[in-house]
Amino acid sequence: FTPTPNGSPLNSRCGTNVFANYTPMKSTWYHLCSTYDSGNSESRIYVNGVDSGNVVYSTRNTSSSGSLFIGTNNVSGYLNADISDLRIYRKVLSLAEIRAL
């Protein structure tokens, strides 16, 4: 997840931004989850267990040799928040699995 300025929507980036249809409020805890399904080249972002945005890529990203950024996009700054209980899975979680976290 990368920070966006001035309360802009949350976004997850996997080569292309995936914006959630959701604007976060200050001093509020959120459960965020982002998935990438290489089978259909689709990335999704979930906010508090609700599917909040997706993008389908025109090309598949099958390489995992690039950098992984959490709390920054390595270009425009850092997330001004706390991150707790970070998890990375080797599979695409279902909506039921995301809601159970």
Beta strands, then each sheet from edge to edge (+ up, - down):
strand 1: 11-13
strand 2: 17-19
strand 3: 32-37
strand 4: 42-47
strand 5: 50-56
sheet 1: 1+ 2-
sheet 2: 3+ 4- 5+
end
